[in-house]
Every structure is written in structure tokens, then in C-alpha cells.
Amino acid sequence: MQGQKFNYKGQEWIVREVLEASDSFRSQLGWTHIAGVMRPKGTKVYYANLLVTDGEIAQSLVVL
């Protein structure tokens, strides 16, 4: 999943680091992964909550 690109609110993001979410985070909030993400030409790392289905990012929430 590292290096995978996705769009959030019309902006392109790239996954740099990814971790599986804890069971409580997954069951209470519905996110399967937590990731460090960057814009393609950016240097700052942001965090994102991801819902991953069959290896693809089905839904995302980037925390700015």
C-alpha cells in the first residue's frame, strides 16, 4: 500500500507509511488503517484514516 495514490477533497495524496488500526478504532470508527501521507511534491507529512477494501483505498479522511 505504500506509494499508493488517492484523492481527498480534490487533492492527490501519496501513502508514505501505513499501520493497521487497532480493533477498537476499527469497530468504533470504521477505519481499517492509519497512514502518514504527503502531497506529490510536498515535504510535510499529514495523517489519514483509511478504509481499505481488497487492497484499495475505498474511503479516506486526511487530518490537516
Secondary structure by P-SEA (a helix, b strand, c coil): cccbbbbcccbbbbbcbbbbbcaaaaaacccccccccccccccbbbbbbbbcccccccbbbbcc
